[in-house]
Amino acid sequence: MNSSLIKPQTLKGFRDYLPEAMRSREHLMEVARRVYRSYGFAPIDTPALEYSEILLGKGGDESDKQLFRFTDQGDRDVAMRFDLTVPLARFTAQHLSELGTPFKRYHIGTVWRAEKPQKGRYREFVQCDFDTIGTTANTSDIETLFVIHDLMEQLGFERFTLRVNHRALLNGVLEQAGLADKSAGVLRALDKLPKIGRQSVAEEMTASVGTTADQAETVLRLAELSGSPQELLDQAGQLVQGNETGQLGVSRLNELLAACRKAELPSERIQIDLSIARGLDYYTGTVYETFLNDLPGIGSVCSGGRYDNLAGLFTQQKLPGVGASLGLDRLLAAMEELGLFETVPSGVPVFIPLFDKNHVADYLAVARRLRAAGFGVEVFPDDRALGKQLKYADRKGFTLALIAGDQEFSSGQWQIKHLATSTQETVADADLVATLKRLLA
């Protein structure tokens, strides 16, 4: 045994993707791209590495702790992006003269966070973001919710809940409670309410943030209001009566609910949740979280919000923004658990076995002709028994196999085998393209 062999293994918190899983991931990405483009969002990309100063302090203390940060060979202090929103702020400020506003972009890319791995959560994962930059209009906040709704629906989900809140409403309550200077810490604690419970949140607010017990109680009382979305907003409006900041949040959410009703979004999918704060410090307005009704414990699968002040760190021009991110890997883990994880076909429906090694050039030539006609075709490279080749094709999910030997080439014909049913038909080479179009329609 060779003791010098390196053990093949992945780092903890990272994973490999076999073809079947990768096809499913790419399918979800394609759906996301299709939805984003239908709303006018354009694609961009940014580097995996940024100067550390670009990323530090933008997502709060927790995000700073989770950065993969190091000094590169040029002695530069660099870090790997922990999300796609902060790089977007840098990108927009840097290229503003070329982009103009409002600028609508989507970005599907890998991000890294050195957090504790858990089910459905890894240290390397893909985010599918979309954002609108350069407007404070509530229209963009409402459209963001519409995009999330359409995205979930087109991914095949029916039972999901889009929970919405507004940081101005929360800030109004904090101002009235005398907590304006402690808002970041209070909201980070409040965002943990579903995970650690009321008592632990109250203790964190008093012990770590420095609120009084009565102040913590005021915040928690807002988060625990109950009723229909409209009833919740009416109650919240009473709590922030006379506070301009809080009233702005209530007004924005009322506009959002009215637009959802006008667009006939299913009312059971839209919920006002006054406990949602979103832990990242840069959110300033509407915030969104999306939960699967049949698997709420897995957490939000699509989250985001408005961040009016983020790009101000990179430019003097005010660049407000709003957007959300689809948690691709978390969503796939949920789909697997719910039994919704269907095998995505390879995308190559036609298989040509190497039936006769003397006709390799013929097989490659017809495959090229069929690809030019719009078909996906794979030619088997090895001279193996036909049964073994067809077993390979069946396992990979091909639809049809095209079989030809000396006799078929002499007569200008192909045998078309339907792999699902093992039935077979003969077709002239001149009719091959038309026949495949009919069979694969």
ABEGO torsion letter per residue (X at the ends): XBAABBBBBBBBGBBBBBAAAAAAAAAAAAAAAAAAAAAGBBBBBBBABBBAAAABGAAEAAAAAABBBBBBAAGBBBBBBABAAAAAAAAAAAAAAAAEOBBBBBBBBBBBBBBBBBBGBBABBBBBBBBBBGBABAAAAAAAAAAAAAAAAAAGBABBBBBBBBAAAAAAAAAAAGAAAAAAAAAAAAAAAAAAEAAAAAAAAAAAAGBBAAAAAAAAAAAABBEBAAAAAAAAAAAABGBAAAAAAAAAAAAAAAAAAAAGBBAAABBBBAABAEABAABABBBBBBBBAABAAAEBABBEEBBAAAAAAABABBBBBBBBBBBAAAAAAAAAAAGABBBBBAGBABBBBBABAAAAAAAAAAAAAAAAAGBBBBBBABBBBAAAAAAAAAAAGBABBBBBBAAAAAAGBBBBBBAAAGBBBBBBAAAAAAAAAAAAX
